[in-house]
Amino acid sequence: MSRPARAGGARRVALGVGGAVVLLAALDAYVVVTVLIDIAEDVGIPVNRLERATPMVTGFLLGYVAAMPLLGQLSDRYGRRPLIHACLAAFALGSVLTALAAGEAMVVAGRAVQGVAGGALLPITMALIGDLWDERERPVALGAVGAAQELGSALGPLYGGMLVLVPATTVLGVELGGWHAIFWLNVPLAALAAVAVHFTVPGGPAARPGARGRVRVDGVGGALLALALALLVAGLYNPEPAASVLPPWGLPLIGAGVLAGAAFVWWEIRSPVRLLDLSTTRKGPLLATLAVSFLTGAALLVTMVFVQIAAQTLLELEAREAALVLGRFLVALVAGAVLGGLLARRAGDRAVSVAGMAVAAAGYGLMSRWPQDLAGARLEMDLTLAVAGLGLGLVVAPVSAAVLRVTPAAQHGVASAAVVVARMMGMLIGIAGVSAWGFYRFQSLTAHLDTPLPFGVDPAEHARRLARYLAEVDAALHTEYTEMFLVTAVLCAIGAAAALLMPRRAAP
């Protein structure tokens, strides 16, 4: 076999391994959606206080987004292989912390460690592609890694629904089954991935033509971005939503987060070393495209979290069965992603993105009109979930293609990472903001309710009171979920308007 053929085969193997580690991290970004209620119950969070469980989702996303640009730059300095090994080790550590957690604080800590490690794997893999592929072949390889990221979002909830069926098993006082199995399995998977990386990914820092001295890292930019996101999420998290949407510290922290974000932008404009250097791109189309990606991410995670919770609370389904309900949305999402890529070749990225966000807005508008008796409206539920999923799926390929078209070939890796960063930021801010409103509405709707006690009344009367109480709780949950879907419909409508500013057509 010739040397170029051997080199090409080695590159493809490295790409496959890189895609696998990206898929592993992406699966864990969404796997907790399926088991959120199960974890909450095990760590002592009641169903009517699910706002306390949101940091399990936002903690992972915060670490994922904050680590993504900075650790990608560190791999320029220390090499791809060492950074991937470090991230896989940290990912396994975070998984162990989560699996062993006996309280909500430890779950959040474990998920945050997983997020930091998982968030770094995507930009490092994209940078590896930049090392191994020339400009002409690079977009295809980047598309393969992007597909692994998207596949994780589609398969994550279903993957969690399968693993949660592992029977409860205790060894030396440690629970290995149920939702714990999801995180224990990550340990051998991370070890296998580390072995594969060792034998396929080149070691040492990447050699860059014309580079002198050590690669500089934008630590200030990374710290400002992480600080801005952390302040915004902390300001939106309200552990006592009965009185107001935001906690007493909400507005000051949100204001500080906005200031930190502005400081990040100011620094990135003036710093000689930048996290996301897109200075040579057309700003208007780029920002519009990233805005669409941001709003798509917000809608996506709100759906994944609250459709799953609605199925488990209103339909009283087990986690696996609830994941199958969400599966209607996920199957349509994947089908829409394929269809969007095909349609964009004929109609252009902008037209397909506008249409996709409009279809998604219509789907969420229909979801906001779900009847309270969801058990008797399963067909309507399935159809509206499919419409929303199809609409969001249509946007995936055009957004990625549009960003690549408005950036120079040398910036394709950074641009592709920016699309994912924008989407994950949308997930992070979207789930924090929409859930803050939803949990406040639930608490305000149930503030007058008192749990009926079996003392001093005959059993029949207690049963009637309990049934009436549970019916009112279900009505409040129904109102909460449908109003959140209505807010999501508005976000998608804004996304359709933003998509009008995207580049018109694909390049010949």
C-alpha positions as CSV (number, residue, x, y, z in Angstrom):
1,M,0.0,0.0,0.0
2,S,1.3,3.5,-0.9
3,R,2.3,6.0,1.8
4,P,-0.6,8.5,0.9
5,A,-3.1,5.6,1.1
6,R,-1.8,4.6,4.5
7,A,-1.9,8.2,5.6
8,G,-5.4,8.6,4.4
9,G,-6.5,5.5,6.3
10,A,-4.9,6.7,9.5
11,R,-6.7,10.0,9.1
12,R,-10.0,8.3,8.7
13,V,-9.4,6.1,11.8
14,A,-8.4,9.2,13.8
15,L,-11.6,10.9,12.5
16,G,-13.7,7.9,13.6
17,V,-12.2,7.9,17.1
18,G,-12.6,11.6,17.4
19,G,-16.2,11.4,16.3
20,A,-16.8,8.6,18.8
21,V,-15.5,10.7,21.8
22,V,-17.7,13.6,20.6
23,L,-20.7,11.3,20.5
24,L,-19.9,10.0,24.0
25,A,-20.0,13.5,25.4
26,A,-23.1,14.5,23.3
27,L,-25.0,11.5,24.6
28,D,-24.4,12.6,28.2
29,A,-25.5,16.1,27.4
30,Y,-29.0,14.8,26.9
31,V,-29.2,11.5,28.7
32,V,-30.2,13.1,32.0
33,V,-33.4,14.3,30.3
34,T,-34.9,10.8,30.6
35,V,-34.0,10.1,34.2
36,L,-34.3,13.6,35.7
37,I,-37.4,12.7,37.8
38,D,-35.8,9.4,38.9
39,I,-32.6,11.2,40.0
40,A,-34.7,13.9,41.7
41,E,-36.7,11.4,43.7
42,D,-33.5,9.5,44.8
43,V,-31.8,12.6,46.1
44,G,-34.9,13.8,47.9
45,I,-36.5,16.4,45.5
46,P,-40.3,16.1,45.4
47,V,-42.2,16.3,42.1
48,N,-43.7,19.6,43.0
49,R,-40.2,21.1,43.6
50,L,-38.6,20.2,40.3
51,E,-37.0,23.6,40.0
52,R,-34.4,22.3,42.3
53,A,-33.5,19.7,39.7
54,T,-32.7,22.2,36.9
55,P,-29.1,22.7,38.0
56,M,-28.5,19.1,37.0
57,V,-29.1,20.1,33.4
58,T,-27.7,23.7,33.5
59,G,-24.6,22.6,35.5
60,F,-23.5,20.3,32.7
61,L,-24.3,22.8,30.0
62,L,-22.5,25.6,31.8
63,G,-19.3,23.5,32.0
64,Y,-19.8,22.3,28.4
65,V,-20.0,25.8,26.9
66,A,-17.5,27.5,29.1
67,A,-14.8,24.9,28.5
68,M,-15.3,24.5,24.8
69,P,-13.3,27.4,23.4
70,L,-10.5,27.7,26.0
71,L,-9.6,24.0,26.2
72,G,-9.6,23.9,22.4
73,Q,-6.8,26.5,22.5
74,L,-4.9,24.6,25.2
75,S,-4.7,21.7,22.8
76,D,-2.9,24.0,20.4
77,R,-0.3,24.4,23.1
78,Y,0.0,21.0,24.6
79,G,-1.2,18.7,21.9
80,R,-4.5,17.0,20.9
81,R,-3.8,13.6,22.4
82,P,-2.8,14.8,26.0
83,L,-5.9,17.1,26.2
84,I,-8.3,14.4,24.9
85,H,-6.8,12.0,27.5
86,A,-7.2,14.5,30.3
87,C,-10.8,15.3,29.2
88,L,-11.7,11.6,29.1
89,A,-10.2,11.1,32.6
90,A,-12.2,14.0,33.9
91,F,-15.3,12.8,32.2
92,A,-15.0,9.4,33.9
93,L,-14.4,11.2,37.2
94,G,-17.5,13.3,36.8
95,S,-19.5,10.2,35.9
96,V,-18.3,8.4,39.1
97,L,-19.3,11.5,41.2
98,T,-22.7,11.5,39.7
99,A,-23.3,7.8,40.1
100,L,-22.3,7.9,43.7
101,A,-24.3,11.1,44.5
102,A,-26.6,10.9,47.5
103,G,-27.7,14.5,47.3
104,E,-28.5,17.1,44.7
105,A,-25.3,19.1,45.3
106,M,-23.1,16.1,44.4
107,V,-25.1,15.4,41.3
108,V,-24.7,18.9,40.1
109,A,-21.0,18.8,40.9
110,G,-20.5,15.6,39.0
111,R,-22.5,16.8,36.0
112,A,-20.5,20.1,35.9
113,V,-17.2,18.1,35.8
114,Q,-18.7,16.0,33.0
115,G,-19.7,19.1,31.1
116,V,-16.3,20.7,31.3
117,A,-14.6,17.6,30.0
118,G,-17.3,16.8,27.4
119,G,-17.4,20.4,26.1
120,A,-13.7,20.4,25.3
121,L,-13.8,17.2,23.2
122,L,-15.6,18.9,20.3
123,P,-13.3,21.8,19.5
124,I,-10.2,19.6,20.1
125,T,-11.5,17.1,17.5
126,M,-12.3,19.9,15.1
127,A,-8.8,21.3,15.6
128,L,-7.4,17.8,15.0
129,I,-9.3,17.8,11.6
130,G,-7.6,21.1,10.9
131,D,-4.2,19.5,11.5
132,L,-4.8,16.4,9.3
133,W,-7.0,17.7,6.4
134,D,-6.3,20.4,3.9
135,E,-8.8,23.2,3.2
136,R,-10.5,21.5,0.3
137,E,-11.3,18.2,2.2
138,R,-11.8,19.7,5.6
139,P,-15.6,20.6,5.4
140,V,-16.5,16.9,4.8
141,A,-14.6,15.8,7.9
142,L,-16.1,18.7,9.9
143,G,-19.5,17.6,8.8
144,A,-18.9,14.1,10.1
145,V,-18.0,15.4,13.5
146,G,-21.0,17.7,13.5
147,A,-23.2,14.7,12.6
148,A,-21.8,12.8,15.7
149,Q,-22.8,15.8,17.8
150,E,-26.3,15.9,16.3
151,L,-26.7,12.2,16.7
152,G,-26.0,12.5,20.4
153,S,-28.9,14.9,20.8
154,A,-31.2,12.5,19.0
155,L,-30.1,9.3,20.8
156,G,-29.3,10.7,24.2
157,P,-32.8,10.5,25.7
158,L,-33.5,7.0,24.2
159,Y,-30.1,5.8,25.3
160,G,-30.9,6.9,28.9
161,G,-34.3,5.2,28.6
162,M,-32.7,1.9,27.7
163,L,-30.0,1.9,30.4
164,V,-32.5,2.9,33.2
165,L,-34.0,-0.6,32.7
166,V,-30.9,-2.1,34.3
167,P,-32.2,-3.9,37.4
168,A,-31.3,-2.3,40.8
169,T,-28.1,-4.0,42.0
170,T,-26.1,-3.1,45.1
171,V,-22.4,-4.2,45.4
172,L,-20.6,-3.3,48.6
173,G,-23.2,-0.7,49.4
174,V,-22.9,1.0,46.0
175,E,-26.0,1.1,43.7
176,L,-25.1,0.0,40.2
177,G,-28.5,-0.3,38.5
178,G,-31.3,2.1,37.4
179,W,-30.2,5.6,36.5
180,H,-26.8,4.9,38.1
181,A,-26.0,2.5,35.3
182,I,-25.9,5.3,32.8
183,F,-22.9,6.9,34.6
184,W,-21.1,3.7,35.6
185,L,-21.1,2.7,32.0
186,N,-19.2,5.9,31.1
187,V,-16.1,4.7,32.9
188,P,-15.3,1.7,30.7
189,L,-16.4,3.6,27.6
190,A,-14.0,6.5,28.5
191,A,-11.2,4.0,29.1
192,L,-11.8,2.3,25.7
193,A,-11.9,5.7,24.0
194,A,-8.6,6.6,25.7
195,V,-6.9,3.5,24.4
196,A,-8.2,4.2,20.9
197,V,-7.0,7.8,21.1
198,H,-3.6,6.7,22.2
199,F,-3.0,4.6,19.1
200,T,-4.7,6.8,16.5
201,V,-4.3,10.5,17.4
202,P,-0.9,12.1,16.8
203,G,0.9,13.2,20.0
204,G,2.5,16.5,20.8
205,P,1.4,20.0,19.7
206,A,0.3,20.5,16.2
207,A,3.0,21.9,13.8
208,R,1.7,25.1,12.2
209,P,3.6,26.8,9.4
210,G,5.2,30.0,10.4
211,A,4.4,29.6,14.1
212,R,7.1,30.7,16.5
213,G,7.4,30.1,20.2
214,R,4.7,28.7,22.4
215,V,1.0,29.0,21.4
216,R,-0.7,31.7,23.4
217,V,-4.0,31.0,25.2
218,D,-6.8,33.5,25.7
219,G,-7.3,32.8,29.4
220,V,-8.9,36.2,30.0
221,G,-11.5,35.7,27.3
222,G,-12.3,32.2,28.6
223,A,-12.7,33.4,32.1
224,L,-15.0,36.3,31.0
225,L,-17.2,34.0,29.0
226,A,-17.5,31.5,31.8
227,L,-18.2,34.3,34.3
228,A,-20.9,35.8,32.1
229,L,-22.7,32.5,31.6
230,A,-22.4,31.6,35.3
231,L,-23.9,34.9,36.4
232,L,-26.8,34.7,34.0
233,V,-27.7,31.1,35.0
234,A,-27.4,31.9,38.7
235,G,-29.6,34.9,38.2
236,L,-32.3,32.9,36.5
237,Y,-32.2,30.0,39.0
238,N,-34.9,30.5,41.6
239,P,-35.0,27.8,44.3
240,E,-38.2,29.4,45.8
241,P,-40.4,30.3,42.8
242,A,-43.6,30.7,44.8
243,A,-43.2,34.5,45.3
244,S,-41.6,35.6,42.0
245,V,-40.1,34.5,38.7
246,L,-36.6,35.6,39.7
247,P,-34.9,35.2,43.1
248,P,-34.0,38.3,45.1
249,W,-30.5,38.2,43.7
250,G,-31.8,37.6,40.1
251,L,-31.7,41.1,38.6
252,P,-28.3,42.1,40.0
253,L,-26.7,38.9,38.8
254,I,-28.3,39.1,35.4
255,G,-27.1,42.7,35.1
256,A,-23.6,41.6,36.2
257,G,-23.7,38.8,33.6
258,V,-24.6,41.2,30.8
259,L,-21.7,43.5,31.9
260,A,-19.4,40.5,31.9
261,G,-20.6,39.5,28.4
262,A,-20.0,43.0,27.2
263,A,-16.5,42.9,28.7
264,F,-15.9,39.6,26.9
265,V,-16.9,41.1,23.5
266,W,-14.7,44.2,24.2
267,W,-11.8,41.9,25.0
268,E,-12.3,39.7,22.0
269,I,-12.3,42.7,19.7
270,R,-9.1,44.1,21.1
271,S,-7.1,41.1,22.2
272,P,-4.3,39.9,19.9
273,V,-5.3,36.3,21.0
274,R,-8.9,35.4,20.7
275,L,-11.1,32.5,21.6
276,L,-13.2,32.8,18.4
277,D,-11.3,34.8,15.9
278,L,-13.9,35.6,13.2
279,S,-12.5,39.1,12.3
280,T,-12.4,38.4,8.6
281,T,-16.0,37.3,8.3
282,R,-19.2,39.2,7.3
283,K,-20.7,40.1,10.6
284,G,-24.4,40.6,9.7
285,P,-25.0,37.2,8.1
286,L,-22.8,35.5,10.7
287,L,-24.6,36.9,13.7
288,A,-28.0,36.2,12.2
289,T,-27.0,32.6,11.6
290,L,-25.6,32.2,15.2
291,A,-28.8,33.7,16.5
292,V,-30.9,31.1,14.7
293,S,-28.6,28.4,16.2
294,F,-29.0,29.9,19.7
295,L,-32.9,29.9,19.4
296,T,-32.9,26.4,18.0
297,G,-30.9,25.2,21.0
298,A,-33.3,26.9,23.4
299,A,-36.3,25.3,21.8
300,L,-34.6,21.9,21.5
301,L,-33.7,21.5,25.2
302,V,-37.0,22.9,26.5
303,T,-38.8,20.2,24.5
304,M,-36.5,17.4,25.6
305,V,-36.8,18.3,29.3
306,F,-40.5,19.2,29.6
307,V,-42.0,16.7,27.1
308,Q,-40.3,13.9,29.1
309,I,-41.5,15.4,32.4
310,A,-45.0,15.9,31.1
311,A,-45.2,12.2,30.0
312,Q,-44.0,11.1,33.4
313,T,-46.3,13.4,35.4
314,L,-49.5,13.8,33.4
315,L,-49.4,10.5,31.6
316,E,-47.8,8.7,34.6
317,L,-45.4,6.8,32.4
318,E,-42.1,5.2,33.4
319,A,-38.9,6.8,32.2
320,R,-38.5,4.4,29.2
321,E,-42.0,4.8,28.0
322,A,-41.8,8.6,28.4
323,A,-38.6,8.5,26.3
324,L,-40.5,6.8,23.6
325,V,-43.1,9.6,23.6
326,L,-40.2,12.1,23.2
327,G,-38.9,9.7,20.4
328,R,-41.6,11.1,18.1
329,F,-40.0,14.5,18.3
330,L,-36.4,13.1,17.9
331,V,-37.2,10.9,14.9
332,A,-38.8,13.9,13.2
333,L,-35.8,16.0,14.2
334,V,-33.4,13.6,12.4
335,A,-35.7,13.3,9.4
336,G,-35.9,17.1,9.2
337,A,-32.1,17.4,9.4
338,V,-31.7,15.1,6.4
339,L,-34.5,16.8,4.5
340,G,-33.1,20.3,5.3
341,G,-29.8,19.5,3.8
342,L,-31.4,18.3,0.6
343,L,-33.8,21.3,0.3
344,A,-31.1,23.8,1.0
345,R,-29.2,22.7,-2.1
346,R,-32.3,23.8,-4.2
347,A,-33.8,26.7,-2.3
348,G,-30.8,28.0,-0.4
349,D,-29.9,28.1,3.3
350,R,-31.9,31.1,4.2
351,A,-35.3,30.0,2.7
352,V,-35.1,26.6,4.4
353,S,-34.1,28.1,7.8
354,V,-37.0,30.6,7.7
355,A,-39.4,27.8,6.7
356,G,-38.0,25.4,9.4
357,M,-38.3,28.0,12.2
358,A,-41.8,28.9,11.0
359,V,-42.9,25.2,11.0
360,A,-41.4,24.8,14.5
361,A,-43.3,27.8,15.7
362,A,-46.5,26.3,14.4
363,G,-45.7,23.0,16.0
364,Y,-45.1,24.6,19.4
365,G,-48.2,26.7,19.0
366,L,-50.2,23.5,18.6
367,M,-48.4,21.9,21.6
368,S,-49.5,24.9,23.7
369,R,-53.1,23.8,22.9
370,W,-52.8,20.3,24.2
371,P,-55.9,19.2,26.2
372,Q,-55.6,18.4,29.8
373,D,-56.6,14.8,29.1
374,L,-53.4,13.9,27.3
375,A,-54.1,10.2,27.7
376,G,-57.1,10.6,25.3
377,A,-55.2,12.8,22.9
378,R,-52.1,10.7,22.2
379,L,-52.4,11.0,18.4
380,E,-52.6,14.8,18.6
381,M,-49.6,14.8,21.0
382,D,-47.6,12.7,18.6
383,L,-48.5,14.7,15.5
384,T,-47.6,18.1,17.1
385,L,-44.3,16.7,18.5
386,A,-43.5,15.5,14.9
387,V,-44.3,19.0,13.5
388,A,-42.1,20.8,16.0
389,G,-39.2,18.2,15.5
390,L,-39.4,18.4,11.7
391,G,-39.2,22.2,11.8
392,L,-36.2,22.3,14.1
393,G,-34.5,19.6,12.1
394,L,-34.8,21.5,8.9
395,V,-32.6,24.3,10.3
396,V,-29.6,22.1,11.3
397,A,-27.9,21.7,8.0
398,P,-28.6,25.1,6.5
399,V,-27.2,26.9,9.6
400,S,-24.0,24.9,9.6
401,A,-23.6,25.4,5.8
402,A,-24.3,29.1,6.0
403,V,-21.6,29.7,8.7
404,L,-19.0,27.9,6.6
405,R,-19.9,30.0,3.5
406,V,-19.5,33.3,5.2
407,T,-16.1,32.4,6.8
408,P,-12.8,31.9,5.1
409,A,-11.6,28.3,4.8
410,A,-8.9,28.8,7.4
411,Q,-11.6,29.7,9.9
412,H,-14.0,26.7,9.2
413,G,-13.0,24.9,12.4
414,V,-13.7,28.0,14.6
415,A,-16.9,28.8,12.7
416,S,-18.2,25.2,13.1
417,A,-17.4,25.4,16.8
418,A,-19.2,28.8,17.0
419,V,-22.4,27.2,15.7
420,V,-22.3,24.6,18.4
421,V,-21.4,27.1,21.1
422,A,-24.3,29.3,20.1
423,R,-26.7,26.3,20.2
424,M,-25.4,25.1,23.6
425,M,-25.7,28.7,25.0
426,G,-29.3,28.7,23.7
427,M,-29.9,25.5,25.6
428,L,-28.3,26.9,28.7
429,I,-30.0,30.3,28.8
430,G,-33.2,29.0,27.3
431,I,-33.8,26.2,29.8
432,A,-32.9,28.4,32.7
433,G,-35.2,31.3,31.6
434,V,-38.2,29.3,30.4
435,S,-38.1,26.9,33.4
436,A,-37.9,29.9,35.8
437,W,-41.2,31.2,34.3
438,G,-42.8,27.7,34.2
439,F,-41.9,26.8,37.8
440,Y,-43.1,30.2,39.0
441,R,-46.5,29.6,37.3
442,F,-46.8,26.2,38.8
443,Q,-46.2,27.5,42.3
444,S,-48.6,30.4,41.9
445,L,-51.3,28.1,40.6
446,T,-50.9,25.7,43.5
447,A,-50.2,28.2,46.3
448,H,-53.8,27.8,47.7
449,L,-53.7,24.0,47.8
450,D,-53.2,22.0,51.0
451,T,-52.2,18.4,50.9
452,P,-55.2,16.5,52.4
453,L,-54.2,14.4,55.5
454,P,-56.0,11.2,56.5
455,F,-56.5,12.4,60.1
456,G,-60.0,13.3,61.4
457,V,-61.9,12.2,58.3
458,D,-63.3,8.9,57.2
459,P,-61.3,7.1,54.4
460,A,-63.9,7.7,51.7
461,E,-63.8,11.5,52.3
462,H,-60.0,11.5,52.4
463,A,-59.9,9.6,49.1
464,R,-62.3,12.3,47.5
465,R,-60.2,15.1,48.8
466,L,-56.9,13.5,47.6
467,A,-58.4,12.9,44.2
468,R,-59.5,16.5,44.0
469,Y,-56.1,17.7,45.1
470,L,-54.3,15.6,42.6
471,A,-56.6,16.8,39.8
472,E,-55.8,20.4,40.6
473,V,-52.1,19.6,40.7
474,D,-52.4,18.0,37.3
475,A,-54.3,21.0,36.0
476,A,-51.5,23.3,37.2
477,L,-48.9,21.1,35.6
478,H,-50.8,21.2,32.3
479,T,-51.0,25.0,32.4
480,E,-47.3,25.2,33.2
481,Y,-46.2,23.0,30.3
482,T,-48.5,24.5,27.7
483,E,-47.5,28.0,28.6
484,M,-43.8,27.0,28.3
485,F,-44.5,25.6,24.8
486,L,-46.2,28.9,23.9
487,V,-43.1,30.8,25.0
488,T,-41.1,28.4,22.8
489,A,-43.3,29.1,19.9
490,V,-42.5,32.8,20.3
491,L,-38.8,32.0,20.4
492,C,-39.1,30.0,17.1
493,A,-41.0,32.9,15.5
494,I,-38.2,35.2,16.5
495,G,-35.8,32.7,15.0
496,A,-37.7,32.8,11.7
497,A,-37.3,36.6,11.6
498,A,-33.6,36.3,12.4
499,A,-33.2,33.7,9.6
500,L,-34.3,36.4,7.1
501,L,-30.9,38.0,7.6
502,M,-28.9,34.8,6.8
503,P,-27.1,34.5,3.5
504,R,-29.5,34.1,0.6
505,R,-28.3,31.1,-1.3
506,A,-25.6,28.5,-1.2
507,A,-22.4,29.2,-3.2
508,P,-22.3,27.4,-6.6
